[in-house]
Amino acid sequence: MDRAATVQPSRFARLSGRLRGVLRRSLDVALPPLCPSCRDLVTDSGLCPACWSKLAFISAPYCPRLGIPFAYDPGPGILSMQAIADPPAYNRARAAVRYDDVARKLVHGLKYGDRMDLVPMIGRWMIRAGHELLGDADALVPVPLHWRRRWQRGYNQAEVLARAIGRETRTPVHRLLRRIRNTPYQSAHTPAERRASVRGAFASAGKVNLTGKVVLLIDDVLTTVATQTRPRVS
């Protein structure tokens, strides 16, 4: 291989790295990084220590079906009472954090405040929470917004999260669903009311053949009887 062909990209990469570093330091001086939750000054692009400590990340033990955290470890394969009494249509669901004050601010910022800067951080949390599901997934499908709501917002937060996760995990993202009926917000409703609300609200939008494949729905919200958790990998 020609030596010049190997040296030149390396020099260009080093120069690009230096330029990015200078630009990053200049931006930090002009626009100091702020905590996305409380807006206090931070040393990097993440949360401040106070807000970080308030996040309740969901980890095992949890219901293998619903992803609801258990107060104690009941043993492998034990389902929650909610999963037994009212089995969901999906096989497994996972959520990254409980829907507490800090998580609510972050989700609302992404959802209603055009905070695209939150996508990489939230995407990483979702990947960590759903790593076992992502390992089996053949495709990621974002839960769609109705066209009116997407037009008002300018984007679908589930789709931008799905694409961030897809890039990191090299999993294809497909728009296979469309929302044909604008549904009300679901968080304040009972499970039966939520099911009734979304019945007939979705239709097929894609022609990709995923017969026999494992499809992972991506959304920012997972609401159950016991807890409300966001963001979601299910």
Residue pairs with C-beta under 8 A, 6 or more apart in sequence:
32 41
33 41
33 42
33 43
33 44
33 45
34 40
34 41
34 42
35 41
35 42
35 46
35 47
35 48
35 51
36 47
36 105
36 106
36 109
36 115
36 117
36 118
36 121
37 47
37 48
37 51
37 102
37 105
37 106
38 48
38 50
38 51
40 48
40 50
41 48
42 48
45 117
45 121
46 52
46 121
47 55
47 102
51 102
54 100
54 101
54 102
55 97
55 100
55 102
55 103
56 97
56 98
56 100
56 103
57 96
57 97
57 125
57 129
58 67
58 69
58 94
58 95
58 96
58 97
58 98
58 129
58 229
59 69
60 73
61 69
61 70
61 72
61 73
61 74
62 68
62 69
62 70
63 70
63 78
63 79
63 80
63 82
63 83
64 77
64 78
64 79
64 92
65 79
65 80
65 83
65 87
65 88
65 91
65 92
65 93
66 79
66 80
66 82
66 83
66 88
66 93
66 224
67 92
67 93
67 94
67 95
67 129
67 222
67 229
67 234
68 80
68 82
68 83
68 224
68 226
68 227
69 227
70 80
80 226
82 224
82 225
82 226
86 191
86 225
90 217
90 234
92 133
92 234
93 222
93 232
93 233
93 234
94 129
94 130
94 132
94 133
94 232
94 233
94 234
95 129
95 222
95 229
95 230
95 231
95 232
95 233
96 122
96 125
96 126
96 128
96 129
96 130
96 229
96 230
96 231
96 232
96 233
97 103
97 125
97 229
97 230
97 231
98 227
98 228
98 229
99 107
99 227
99 228
99 229
99 230
103 230
104 230
106 115
106 118
106 122
107 220
107 221
107 230
107 231
109 115
109 118
110 116
110 118
110 119
110 122
110 157
110 220
111 153
111 157
111 220
112 153
114 154
114 155
116 160
119 160
119 161
119 164
120 164
122 161
122 231
123 161
123 164
123 165
123 168
124 168
125 231
126 161
126 165
126 218
126 231
126 232
126 233
127 134
127 165
127 168
127 169
127 233
129 233
130 216
130 233
130 234
133 216
133 233
133 234
134 165
134 169
134 171
134 216
134 233
136 214
137 169
137 171
137 214
137 215
137 216
138 171
138 172
138 210
138 213
138 214
138 215
139 171
139 172
139 173
139 174
139 176
139 208
139 210
139 213
139 214
139 215
139 216
140 162
140 165
140 166
140 171
140 172
140 173
140 174
140 215
140 216
140 218
141 162
141 173
141 174
141 175
141 176
141 177
141 215
141 216
141 217
141 218
142 156
142 158
142 159
142 161
142 162
142 173
142 175
142 177
142 217
142 218
142 219
143 158
143 177
143 217
143 218
143 219
144 150
144 156
144 158
144 159
144 175
144 177
144 178
144 179
144 202
144 205
145 153
145 156
145 158
145 179
146 179
146 180
146 181
146 182
146 183
147 179
148 182
149 182
150 156
157 220
158 218
158 219
158 220
159 173
159 175
159 218
161 218
161 220
161 231
162 173
162 218
163 173
165 171
165 218
165 233
166 172
166 173
171 216
174 206
174 208
174 210
175 205
175 206
176 204
176 205
176 206
176 208
176 210
176 215
177 202
177 203
177 204
177 205
177 206
178 202
178 203
178 204
178 205
179 201
179 202
180 200
180 201
180 202
180 203
181 200
181 201
183 197
183 198
183 201
184 197
186 194
186 197
186 198
186 221
186 223
187 221
187 223
187 228
189 197
191 224
191 225
194 223
216 233
216 234
217 234
218 232
218 233
218 234
219 231
219 232
219 234
220 230
220 231
220 232
221 228
221 230
221 231
221 232
222 228
222 229
222 230
222 232
222 234
223 229
